[in-house]
């Protein structure tokens, strides 16, 4: 399970795919293992373009967590669910799903907490797509370093892409030091 998490962070889905073949399908005494397994498979489904499977797997996670470890697994599940809608171009659904989740996560963990920073890139991308670049910029403000340190590759790239698009939308030029500013 630790190797699966490392494979996700390293963007080595080939390793994750191999590990998933050997994972038990969850252990009834430990819900965290079941959710971790489902999240790993959901990420593979997301990259295979299987949005319906991502949503099916996400539906198996509880709405509330009973422990910090479950909070992380549930937030990752919500992130994957939102990414499945994003992948299909449904920014309205992403906003409806993540706006209350992000508000709650910000309240519980603080703006720069890991859990809100897992959700922020996807919501920011949706807001920018919905014609609200200032809202997208505000959602990502003062979070990028946390997203880079604790995020997984999909959301790190999405955060940077969103900020570049926002800068172009608002005619701000590229952020200083950005490769496109050279």
Secondary structure, 3 states (H helix, E strand, C coil): CHHHHHHHHCCCHHHHHHHHHHCCCCECCEHHHHHHHHHHHHHHHHHCCCHHHHHHHHCCCCCCCCCHHHHHHHHHHHHHHHHHHHHCCCHHHHHHHHHHHHHHHHHHHCCCCHHHHHHHHHHHHHHHHCCCHHHHHHHHCCCHHHHHHHCCHHHHHHHHHHHHHHHHHCCCCCCCCCHHHC
